[in-house]
Amino acid sequence: MRNRHIALVVGGVLVFALIAVGLYPPIRDGFEDPPSSSASADRELPPLPPGPPRVKSVEALTERATLDDMIAHAPVVFIGRVAAIGGSEVVSPASPDEGFELTVHRTRFDVVEAMRGDTASVVDVAQFDVVEPVPFEIGASYLIFSETRQLGSLKLPYLVPYGYHQGVYEQLASELFGNERNGSIAIATLKERLRGSALSR
């Protein structure tokens, strides 16, 4: 792993995914960028804002994303341990013609193991503040399937979990991760499947 850092977005479910182009992938929000297997950037991570996230709960829609989908399409897969959780902040579009402001909050992860893609040693996972967020806990470890996007006026690279919350798996045992939508998977099994699967764009 390279000792470089990136900002990374965990997508809660996006409100503007409802405008019927929709559904994941890709994100049709004026910020989209081609998928990449790189999750690193030559810049320091910005400080996490203080305070709790300010989440506005809404109804939104996401397309079903199975574990098979993630193995086939997610260019960045890693296991990370939560180091810190920040408050809400605004991500501005590159210009008024390129989408609109998003409110997110970031969770900082120490990367325990990079399983696919060029992942930095520390990453920020940001969730959109439009739904109830994934309840990350400091010190807990998660398996995350993701892809990069360039967001905001600085065009910083962020990672969006494949299928939003469906791409986040909590640790159930030493070598076992799972979530409610897709069940559980052993890390040894996942590594075998990743080695045997060509990444599909």
Number of C-alpha atoms within 10 A of each C-alpha: 14 12 11 17 21 26 28 30 27 30 27 24 26 24 17 15 20 15 11 9 13 17 20 18 15 15 17 17 16 15 16 15 15 10 17 18 17 18 28 25 19 10 11 11 15 10 9 17 14 11 10 11 20 15 17 12 12 12 10 15 16 19 13 13 18 16 19 11 13 23 24 16 20 26 24 27 26 18 22 22 21 21 18 16 23 19 15 22 19 13 19 18 21 18 11 11 8 16 17 15 15 16 18 24 26 25 23 23 24 18 21 16 15 18 20 21 19 18 25 21 20 26 28 27 24 27 29 27 25 21 18 15 20 15 7 16 15 14 13 13 23 23 25 29 29 32 27 28 23 19 26 21 14 11 15 16 23 25 29 26 27 30 27 26 22 26 25 23 23 21 19 15 9 9 11 17 21 20 17 9 14 15 11 16 17 14 16 10 11 15 14 10 14 16 12 10 13 11 15 11 10
